[in-house]
Amino acid sequence: MNAKIGIIGGTGIGERIREELNPKDARTAVVDTPWGKPSADVMLATIDTGEGAFDVAVLPRHGEGHRLPPHEVPYRANVFAMKSLGVTHLLATGACGSLREDIHPGTLVIPDQVIDRTMHRARTFFDDLAVHVEFAEPFCPLLREAVVNAGRGLDGVEVHEHATMMVMEGPAFSTRAESEMHRSLGADLIGMTTMPEARLAREAEIAYALIALPTDYDCWRPKQGGSADSLLAEIRSNLVKAGDAAFALIRRVLEDVHTITEHPSPAHTALDNAVWTARDMITDEVRRDMGVLLNRIDG
């Protein structure tokens, strides 16, 4: 299959990916969507790994200069823009807090489950249709496997291969009681951006995987002394460390991109049995606005 890899970079890495990949033929795509513009213009480029060339599209989730807080990120516009540019596989990064002693800040985590506790975000593209995608496995198993395998080959980087990400609304961090509740519910990480991004990717039939970057232990674990400034400096240091590792992991995934494209992802046919609205009840306006999402099944 012809693949185009999309990368949505989170805190500390979104703009860096665009700058450091810096392929010679990089160009900018200005995309508009039914939900307005995405967080930033999308960088498009062709990367040649020596085993063939492929296209990549890169978008910083929080916009230029990290101007968008998690609850104001235009998730629908971002994912729709990626789909309209032909993206088939989407790698995302996101800073988060660790809810487990053995998931150390500065390491990498490849989650396999999500608990969504966001409250005020649009959760679907399909406000005018009844569309129910399967979401038991919120991350593409094939893309996850490729990322996990790439992580096993990284020297000096600890990569956790399973975890449940709890996604909260933000932008404030948890209370201690909330942090303990998240732990009791079985969450291993706490973040603010994976949802609705992962669900929207499924609705857009894009394979999606997340590289999570723990920066601290949230507030369930007592801080080990130090001033507020020193604790913030420690978090930033952990973000830099995890960001370096995440960038190295993404590079390794891209170098072995053929393993991603050998088999179609289950996500690529997610709408086959998901649209419950009768086809003759889908309006021309919806077909026009949603053609990027519906053309494959609407014929």
C-alpha positions as a Markdown table, in Angstrom:
| # | Residue | x | y | z |
|---|---|---|---|---|
| 1 | Met | 0.0 | 0.0 | 0.0 |
| 2 | Asn | 1.0 | 3.6 | -0.4 |
| 3 | Ala | 1.6 | 5.0 | 3.0 |
| 4 | Lys | 2.0 | 8.5 | 4.3 |
| 5 | Ile | 3.1 | 8.9 | 7.9 |
| 6 | Gly | 1.7 | 11.7 | 10.0 |
| 7 | Ile | 3.4 | 12.9 | 13.1 |
| 8 | Ile | 1.5 | 15.0 | 15.7 |
| 9 | Gly | 4.1 | 16.3 | 18.2 |
| 10 | Gly | 3.2 | 17.3 | 21.7 |
| 11 | Thr | 4.8 | 19.4 | 24.4 |
| 12 | Gly | 8.5 | 19.9 | 23.8 |
| 13 | Ile | 8.8 | 17.9 | 20.6 |
| 14 | Gly | 6.2 | 19.1 | 18.0 |
| 15 | Glu | 8.2 | 22.0 | 16.6 |
| 16 | Arg | 11.5 | 20.1 | 17.2 |
| 17 | Ile | 10.5 | 17.3 | 14.9 |
| 18 | Arg | 9.8 | 19.7 | 12.1 |
| 19 | Glu | 13.1 | 21.5 | 12.6 |
| 20 | Glu | 15.3 | 18.4 | 13.0 |
| 21 | Leu | 13.9 | 16.2 | 10.3 |
| 22 | Asn | 14.4 | 19.2 | 8.0 |
| 23 | Pro | 14.3 | 17.3 | 4.7 |
| 24 | Lys | 15.5 | 19.3 | 1.7 |
| 25 | Asp | 12.2 | 19.2 | -0.1 |
| 26 | Ala | 10.1 | 20.3 | 2.9 |
| 27 | Arg | 7.1 | 22.3 | 2.0 |
| 28 | Thr | 4.1 | 23.8 | 3.8 |
| 29 | Ala | 0.5 | 22.8 | 3.4 |
| 30 | Val | -2.1 | 25.4 | 4.4 |
| 31 | Val | -5.3 | 23.3 | 5.1 |
| 32 | Asp | -8.8 | 24.5 | 5.9 |
| 33 | Thr | -11.4 | 22.1 | 7.3 |
| 34 | Pro | -15.1 | 22.1 | 8.2 |
| 35 | Trp | -13.8 | 23.0 | 11.7 |
| 36 | Gly | -11.4 | 25.7 | 10.8 |
| 37 | Lys | -7.7 | 25.5 | 10.5 |
| 38 | Pro | -5.5 | 23.0 | 12.3 |
| 39 | Ser | -3.1 | 24.0 | 15.1 |
| 40 | Ala | -0.5 | 25.1 | 12.5 |
| 41 | Asp | 0.4 | 24.7 | 8.9 |
| 42 | Val | 1.5 | 21.1 | 8.1 |
| 43 | Met | 5.0 | 20.4 | 7.0 |
| 44 | Leu | 5.1 | 17.9 | 4.1 |
| 45 | Ala | 8.2 | 16.1 | 2.9 |
| 46 | Thr | 9.5 | 12.9 | 1.2 |
| 47 | Ile | 12.0 | 10.8 | 3.2 |
| 48 | Asp | 14.2 | 8.2 | 1.6 |
| 49 | Thr | 15.4 | 5.6 | 4.0 |
| 50 | Gly | 17.5 | 3.7 | 1.5 |
| 51 | Glu | 14.8 | 1.1 | 1.2 |
| 52 | Gly | 12.3 | 3.4 | -0.6 |
| 53 | Ala | 10.8 | 6.8 | -0.3 |
| 54 | Phe | 7.7 | 7.7 | 1.6 |
| 55 | Asp | 5.8 | 10.9 | 2.5 |
| 56 | Val | 5.6 | 12.4 | 5.9 |
| 57 | Ala | 3.3 | 15.1 | 7.3 |
| 58 | Val | 4.3 | 16.9 | 10.6 |
| 59 | Leu | 2.0 | 19.0 | 12.8 |
| 60 | Pro | 2.8 | 20.6 | 16.2 |
| 61 | Arg | -0.3 | 19.9 | 18.3 |
| 62 | His | -0.1 | 23.0 | 20.4 |
| 63 | Gly | 0.7 | 25.3 | 17.5 |
| 64 | Glu | 3.7 | 27.6 | 16.9 |
| 65 | Gly | 5.2 | 28.7 | 20.3 |
| 66 | His | 2.9 | 26.3 | 22.2 |
| 67 | Arg | 0.0 | 28.8 | 22.2 |
| 68 | Leu | -2.8 | 26.3 | 22.5 |
| 69 | Pro | -3.7 | 24.7 | 25.8 |
| 70 | Pro | -5.0 | 21.1 | 25.7 |
| 71 | His | -8.7 | 22.0 | 25.9 |
| 72 | Glu | -8.3 | 24.5 | 23.0 |
| 73 | Val | -6.5 | 22.2 | 20.6 |
| 74 | Pro | -8.6 | 21.9 | 17.3 |
| 75 | Tyr | -8.5 | 18.1 | 17.4 |
| 76 | Arg | -11.1 | 17.6 | 14.6 |
| 77 | Ala | -9.3 | 20.1 | 12.3 |
| 78 | Asn | -5.9 | 18.5 | 13.0 |
| 79 | Val | -7.0 | 14.9 | 12.3 |
| 80 | Phe | -9.2 | 15.9 | 9.3 |
| 81 | Ala | -6.3 | 17.9 | 7.8 |
| 82 | Met | -4.0 | 14.8 | 8.1 |
| 83 | Lys | -6.6 | 12.7 | 6.4 |
| 84 | Ser | -7.2 | 15.2 | 3.7 |
| 85 | Leu | -3.4 | 15.2 | 3.0 |
| 86 | Gly | -3.5 | 11.4 | 2.6 |
| 87 | Val | -2.1 | 10.3 | 5.9 |
| 88 | Thr | -2.6 | 6.6 | 6.6 |
| 89 | His | -0.6 | 6.1 | 9.8 |
| 90 | Leu | -0.3 | 8.7 | 12.6 |
| 91 | Leu | 2.3 | 8.8 | 15.3 |
| 92 | Ala | 1.6 | 11.1 | 18.2 |
| 93 | Thr | 3.7 | 12.2 | 21.1 |
| 94 | Gly | 2.5 | 13.6 | 24.4 |
| 95 | Ala | 4.0 | 14.7 | 27.7 |
| 96 | Cys | 2.2 | 13.2 | 30.8 |
| 97 | Gly | 2.6 | 12.3 | 34.4 |
| 98 | Ser | 3.5 | 8.8 | 35.8 |
| 99 | Leu | 1.0 | 7.1 | 38.2 |
| 100 | Arg | 3.3 | 4.2 | 38.8 |
| 101 | Glu | 6.6 | 4.0 | 40.7 |
| 102 | Asp | 8.2 | 1.8 | 38.1 |
| 103 | Ile | 7.4 | 4.3 | 35.2 |
| 104 | His | 10.2 | 6.7 | 35.7 |
| 105 | Pro | 10.1 | 10.3 | 34.4 |
| 106 | Gly | 12.4 | 10.7 | 31.4 |
| 107 | Thr | 11.5 | 7.2 | 30.0 |
| 108 | Leu | 9.1 | 6.4 | 27.1 |
| 109 | Val | 5.8 | 4.6 | 27.3 |
| 110 | Ile | 3.8 | 3.1 | 24.4 |
| 111 | Pro | 0.2 | 2.9 | 25.8 |
| 112 | Asp | -2.2 | 0.2 | 24.7 |
| 113 | Gln | -5.3 | 1.5 | 26.6 |
| 114 | Val | -7.1 | 4.8 | 27.4 |
| 115 | Ile | -9.6 | 6.0 | 29.9 |
| 116 | Asp | -11.3 | 9.2 | 28.7 |
| 117 | Arg | -12.3 | 11.7 | 31.5 |
| 118 | Thr | -12.4 | 14.8 | 29.2 |
| 119 | Met | -15.7 | 16.7 | 29.5 |
| 120 | His | -16.1 | 19.6 | 27.1 |
| 121 | Arg | -14.4 | 18.5 | 23.9 |
| 122 | Ala | -16.1 | 17.5 | 20.6 |
| 123 | Arg | -15.7 | 13.7 | 20.5 |
| 124 | Thr | -16.7 | 12.9 | 16.9 |
| 125 | Phe | -16.7 | 14.2 | 13.4 |
| 126 | Phe | -20.2 | 12.9 | 12.9 |
| 127 | Asp | -22.6 | 15.2 | 14.6 |
| 128 | Asp | -25.1 | 14.8 | 11.7 |
| 129 | Leu | -24.8 | 11.0 | 11.3 |
| 130 | Ala | -25.1 | 8.0 | 13.5 |
| 131 | Val | -21.5 | 6.5 | 13.4 |
| 132 | His | -20.3 | 4.1 | 16.0 |
| 133 | Val | -16.7 | 2.9 | 15.5 |
| 134 | Glu | -15.2 | 0.0 | 17.3 |
| 135 | Phe | -12.8 | 1.3 | 19.9 |
| 136 | Ala | -12.0 | -1.6 | 22.2 |
| 137 | Glu | -8.3 | -1.3 | 21.1 |
| 138 | Pro | -7.8 | 2.5 | 20.9 |
| 139 | Phe | -4.3 | 2.2 | 19.3 |
| 140 | Cys | -3.6 | 0.3 | 16.1 |
| 141 | Pro | -2.0 | -3.0 | 17.1 |
| 142 | Leu | 0.2 | -3.1 | 14.0 |
| 143 | Leu | 1.5 | 0.4 | 14.3 |
| 144 | Arg | 2.0 | -0.1 | 18.1 |
| 145 | Glu | 4.0 | -3.3 | 17.4 |
| 146 | Ala | 6.3 | -1.4 | 15.0 |
| 147 | Val | 6.9 | 1.3 | 17.6 |
| 148 | Val | 7.5 | -1.2 | 20.3 |
| 149 | Asn | 9.9 | -3.2 | 18.2 |
| 150 | Ala | 11.8 | 0.0 | 17.3 |
| 151 | Gly | 12.0 | 0.8 | 21.0 |
| 152 | Arg | 13.7 | -2.5 | 21.8 |
| 153 | Gly | 16.6 | -1.5 | 19.5 |
| 154 | Leu | 17.3 | 1.9 | 21.3 |
| 155 | Asp | 20.4 | 1.8 | 23.4 |
| 156 | Gly | 20.2 | 3.4 | 26.9 |
| 157 | Val | 16.4 | 4.2 | 26.6 |
| 158 | Glu | 13.8 | 2.5 | 28.8 |
| 159 | Val | 10.6 | 1.9 | 26.9 |
| 160 | His | 7.5 | 0.6 | 28.6 |
| 161 | Glu | 5.5 | -1.5 | 26.2 |
| 162 | His | 2.1 | -1.5 | 27.9 |
| 163 | Ala | 0.2 | 1.2 | 29.9 |
| 164 | Thr | -3.2 | 2.7 | 30.3 |
| 165 | Met | -3.4 | 6.5 | 29.7 |
| 166 | Met | -6.0 | 8.5 | 31.7 |
| 167 | Val | -6.9 | 11.6 | 29.8 |
| 168 | Met | -8.2 | 14.5 | 31.9 |
| 169 | Glu | -9.7 | 17.9 | 30.8 |
| 170 | Gly | -7.1 | 20.2 | 32.3 |
| 171 | Pro | -5.6 | 22.7 | 32.0 |
| 172 | Ala | -5.0 | 22.5 | 35.7 |
| 173 | Phe | -3.3 | 19.4 | 37.0 |
| 174 | Ser | -5.0 | 16.8 | 39.3 |
| 175 | Thr | -5.8 | 17.2 | 43.0 |
| 176 | Arg | -4.1 | 14.6 | 45.1 |
| 177 | Ala | -7.4 | 12.9 | 45.6 |
| 178 | Glu | -8.0 | 12.8 | 41.9 |
| 179 | Ser | -4.5 | 11.4 | 41.3 |
| 180 | Glu | -5.1 | 8.6 | 43.8 |
| 181 | Met | -8.5 | 7.9 | 42.1 |
| 182 | His | -6.8 | 7.7 | 38.7 |
| 183 | Arg | -4.4 | 5.1 | 40.2 |
| 184 | Ser | -7.2 | 3.1 | 41.8 |
| 185 | Leu | -9.0 | 3.0 | 38.4 |
| 186 | Gly | -6.0 | 1.2 | 36.9 |
| 187 | Ala | -4.4 | 4.1 | 35.0 |
| 188 | Asp | -0.6 | 4.2 | 34.7 |
| 189 | Leu | -0.3 | 7.6 | 33.1 |
| 190 | Ile | -2.2 | 10.9 | 33.3 |
| 191 | Gly | -2.3 | 13.3 | 30.3 |
| 192 | Met | -4.5 | 15.8 | 28.6 |
| 193 | Thr | -4.3 | 15.3 | 24.8 |
| 194 | Thr | -4.7 | 11.7 | 23.7 |
| 195 | Met | -8.5 | 12.1 | 23.6 |
| 196 | Pro | -10.4 | 12.8 | 21.5 |
| 197 | Glu | -7.4 | 12.6 | 19.1 |
| 198 | Ala | -7.2 | 8.8 | 19.1 |
| 199 | Arg | -10.9 | 8.4 | 18.6 |
| 200 | Leu | -11.0 | 10.9 | 15.8 |
| 201 | Ala | -8.1 | 9.1 | 14.1 |
| 202 | Arg | -10.2 | 5.9 | 14.2 |
| 203 | Glu | -13.2 | 7.6 | 12.7 |
| 204 | Ala | -10.9 | 8.9 | 10.0 |
| 205 | Glu | -9.6 | 5.4 | 9.4 |
| 206 | Ile | -6.1 | 6.3 | 10.3 |
| 207 | Ala | -3.8 | 3.9 | 12.2 |
| 208 | Tyr | -2.8 | 5.7 | 15.4 |
| 209 | Ala | -0.1 | 5.1 | 18.0 |
| 210 | Leu | 1.1 | 7.2 | 20.9 |
| 211 | Ile | 4.6 | 7.7 | 22.3 |
| 212 | Ala | 4.1 | 9.0 | 25.9 |
| 213 | Leu | 6.7 | 11.1 | 27.7 |
| 214 | Pro | 6.4 | 11.0 | 31.5 |
| 215 | Thr | 7.9 | 14.1 | 33.0 |
| 216 | Asp | 7.0 | 13.7 | 36.7 |
| 217 | Tyr | 5.0 | 11.5 | 39.2 |
| 218 | Asp | 1.9 | 13.7 | 39.1 |
| 219 | Cys | 1.0 | 14.6 | 42.7 |
| 220 | Trp | 0.2 | 11.2 | 44.2 |
| 221 | Arg | 3.9 | 10.8 | 45.1 |
| 222 | Pro | 5.3 | 13.3 | 47.6 |
| 223 | Lys | 7.8 | 15.7 | 46.1 |
| 224 | Gln | 11.3 | 15.2 | 47.3 |
| 225 | Gly | 12.0 | 18.7 | 48.6 |
| 226 | Gly | 13.2 | 21.6 | 46.6 |
| 227 | Ser | 11.7 | 24.9 | 45.6 |
| 228 | Ala | 8.9 | 25.3 | 43.0 |
| 229 | Asp | 11.6 | 26.6 | 40.6 |
| 230 | Ser | 13.8 | 23.5 | 41.1 |
| 231 | Leu | 10.9 | 21.1 | 40.7 |
| 232 | Leu | 9.9 | 22.9 | 37.5 |
| 233 | Ala | 13.5 | 22.7 | 36.3 |
| 234 | Glu | 13.5 | 18.9 | 37.0 |
| 235 | Ile | 10.3 | 18.4 | 35.0 |
| 236 | Arg | 11.8 | 20.4 | 32.1 |
| 237 | Ser | 14.9 | 18.3 | 32.3 |
| 238 | Asn | 12.9 | 15.1 | 32.2 |
| 239 | Leu | 11.0 | 16.4 | 29.2 |
| 240 | Val | 14.2 | 17.1 | 27.3 |
| 241 | Lys | 15.5 | 13.6 | 28.2 |
| 242 | Ala | 12.3 | 11.9 | 27.1 |
| 243 | Gly | 12.1 | 14.2 | 24.0 |
| 244 | Asp | 15.5 | 13.1 | 22.9 |
| 245 | Ala | 14.5 | 9.5 | 23.3 |
| 246 | Ala | 11.2 | 10.0 | 21.5 |
| 247 | Phe | 12.9 | 11.7 | 18.6 |
| 248 | Ala | 15.4 | 8.8 | 18.3 |
| 249 | Leu | 12.5 | 6.4 | 18.4 |
| 250 | Ile | 10.6 | 8.2 | 15.7 |
| 251 | Arg | 13.7 | 8.2 | 13.5 |
| 252 | Arg | 14.0 | 4.5 | 14.0 |
| 253 | Val | 10.4 | 3.9 | 13.2 |
| 254 | Leu | 10.7 | 6.0 | 10.0 |
| 255 | Glu | 13.9 | 4.1 | 9.0 |
| 256 | Asp | 12.0 | 0.8 | 9.1 |
| 257 | Val | 8.7 | 2.2 | 7.6 |
| 258 | His | 8.2 | -0.8 | 5.3 |
| 259 | Thr | 7.3 | -2.9 | 8.3 |
| 260 | Ile | 4.3 | -0.6 | 8.9 |
| 261 | Thr | 3.0 | -0.9 | 5.4 |
| 262 | Glu | 3.3 | -4.6 | 4.9 |
| 263 | His | -0.2 | -5.2 | 6.2 |
| 264 | Pro | -3.3 | -2.9 | 6.2 |
| 265 | Ser | -4.3 | -1.7 | 9.7 |
| 266 | Pro | -7.7 | -2.7 | 11.0 |
| 267 | Ala | -8.2 | 1.0 | 11.4 |
| 268 | His | -8.2 | 1.4 | 7.6 |
| 269 | Thr | -11.7 | -0.2 | 7.4 |
| 270 | Ala | -13.1 | 1.2 | 10.7 |
| 271 | Leu | -16.2 | 2.6 | 9.0 |
| 272 | Asp | -17.2 | -0.5 | 7.2 |
| 273 | Asn | -20.0 | -1.4 | 9.7 |
| 274 | Ala | -20.0 | 1.8 | 11.7 |
| 275 | Val | -22.3 | 4.1 | 9.7 |
| 276 | Trp | -25.9 | 3.3 | 10.9 |
| 277 | Thr | -27.6 | 6.2 | 9.1 |
| 278 | Ala | -29.3 | 5.1 | 5.9 |
| 279 | Arg | -27.3 | 6.1 | 2.8 |
| 280 | Asp | -30.3 | 7.9 | 1.3 |
| 281 | Met | -30.6 | 10.0 | 4.4 |
| 282 | Ile | -27.1 | 11.4 | 4.1 |
| 283 | Thr | -27.5 | 14.9 | 2.7 |
| 284 | Asp | -25.4 | 16.4 | -0.1 |
| 285 | Glu | -24.1 | 19.0 | 2.4 |
| 286 | Val | -22.7 | 16.2 | 4.7 |
| 287 | Arg | -21.3 | 14.4 | 1.7 |
| 288 | Arg | -19.5 | 17.5 | 0.6 |
| 289 | Asp | -18.1 | 18.4 | 4.0 |
| 290 | Met | -17.3 | 14.8 | 5.0 |
| 291 | Gly | -16.2 | 13.4 | 1.6 |
| 292 | Val | -12.7 | 13.0 | 2.8 |
| 293 | Leu | -14.0 | 10.6 | 5.5 |
| 294 | Leu | -16.9 | 9.0 | 3.7 |
| 295 | Asn | -15.8 | 8.6 | 0.1 |
| 296 | Arg | -14.4 | 5.1 | 0.6 |
| 297 | Ile | -17.6 | 3.6 | 1.9 |
| 298 | Asp | -20.2 | 6.0 | 0.3 |
| 299 | Gly | -19.0 | 5.2 | -3.2 |
